[in-house]
């Protein structure tokens, strides 16, 4: 599997500017054909190497991000739900990767899907561990499904990324707009 990075700009509505870039996986299979991130990770799962593949993706994203002129902007990394576990507190590994690229942990935003982990205590421990190591935490796609404000209050993320559909619905429905 060949790993490539695509960086999607993250725009702050408050600041009205690009504040960072979300690293998105672009993978090619052995036939040099594009495959979705889901397909790439499913293949890694089948080959019993999902953690290794995840580390390779992170290393590739950090390398590629380090080569961009980002003016102290953040790198947003999506976390897979299976990597959010007590056995996978990899802050030292991530810090090592960052140092090699001349980046600090304060420039990395770890994105957690709102419903990524069913065990709230496990998720809280994971978030606390990475916050203590200097990483920023974001809740991703807030507003999809059964959004949970309690989870935001519990985790106290640095950033809440609203799902696009939430913004579109608010714009198109006057009753959902703030006065």
N, C-alpha and C positions, 0 to 999 in steps of 0.2 A: 504494500500500500504506500503510495506516495502522498505525503502530506504537504499541503500548501495553506497559506493564510490569506484570508480576505478581511480587510478592516472596514467595518461600517462606522461612520461617524456617529457619535452620541451628542445630541444637541440638548443643552439645558434651556428649558423654556424661560426660566428665571433670568439667566445670563444672556440669552439670545445669541449663543455662540457654541461652537464645537468645544466640548470639555474633555473628550476622550474618544477612544475607538474600541469597538467591540470586536474581538478576534473571533472570526468564523472559520470553521474548518472547510476546506475544499480538498477533497481526496480523490485520487485516481487509483483504480484497481490495477491488477497485474497486466491487463490488456490496455492500459493507459486511457481507460474510459472514466469519465467523471462518475462518482457515486455520492449519494447523499451522506451527511454525517451519521444518520441513523444506520444506513447500510454499512458504513465503515466501522462503526462501533459494534454492530451485530456480528460482523466478521471477526473482530477482535475477541468478542465474547465466545464465539464458536471455537476459536483457536486458543482459548484460555489465556489471553494476554491483554485484557482490557486495561489493567492498571499500567502496564508498560506502554500501551498505545496512548493512553491518556497522558502519561509523562512525555512521550514523544511529541504529542500535539502541543502541550504547554511549552516545551523547549523550543519548538519551531515558531510558535507565536511570539515568544519572548525575543528570539533571534531576529525575526522579521520586524517586530515593533521597535526594537533597539536601533534598527537601521533607518527608521523613519525620522523625519524632523517633526517632533511632536510638541515642542515648546512646553514641556512639563505637563502635558495632558495625561489623562489616565488610560490605562489598558484595562478593559473589561474582559474577564474570562468567565465563561459559563462553566458551572460545576455540574457534573452528572450526579444524580441522586446516590448512586452506589459509592461515590467518592466521599460522601458526607457520612463518615462513620468514625467511631472512636479509634479504630485501627489505622486511620488514614489522616492523621494530623501531620501534614507535610510542610508546615511553615518553614523549617530549616532548609528543605530541599528547594522550595520556591525562592527563599532568600538567597541561596547559593546561585541559582539560575539568574536572579535579578542582578546580583553583584557582578557576575560575568558580563552582563550587558550594560553595566553602569546605571542601573535603575534601583530605586529604593522601594520597599514594600508599600510606602504611602502612595505610590503611583499605580498600584494594582488594585482593581476592584473585583472582588469575587462575587459573581452573580449566582443567586440561589433562586430557583423557581419557587413560587409561593407554596406549592404543594409537594415539594421535592422529597420531604422526609415525613413519615407518619409519626415518628417519635419526637415530640416537641422538646423533651429533655436532651436527647441526643443532638438535635439541631442547635439548641441553645449552647451546649458544651462546645460544639464545633465552631459556632460563630464567636463565642467568647475567646477560644483559643487563637483564632486568626486575628481578631481585633487586638488582643494583647500583643501579638507579633507585629502590629502596625499596619495590617492590611485593611482596606476599606471593604465594607459589605454592602451589597445591593440586593433588594428583592426585585426579581425580574417578572415581567408580565402581570403586574398587579392589576386586577380588574377582570381577569378571565375567570370563568367558573364561579365557585363560591369564594369570593375574596374574603380575606380574614384580617380585619383590622387588629384583632387581638394578637396575631402573629407579629405584626409590625411593632406593636407596643412591647411585646415580649423581647423581640430580637434587637430592637432599636437600630435598624440599619442606617448607614450613612446616606444611602440613596434608595429611593423607591422609583423604579421604572414602570410607568403606566403602560398598560397594553394599549395599542393603537385603537382597538375597537372601542375602548372606554372613551377616548377623546372624540372619536367620530360620533358615538352615540350622544355624548354631551353637546356637541356642536349641532346635531340634527334634532335634538329634543329640548325645547325651551324649559321644560319642567326640571331637567337635570342640570341646568346651568345655575351658577351662583349669581346672586343679585349684586 
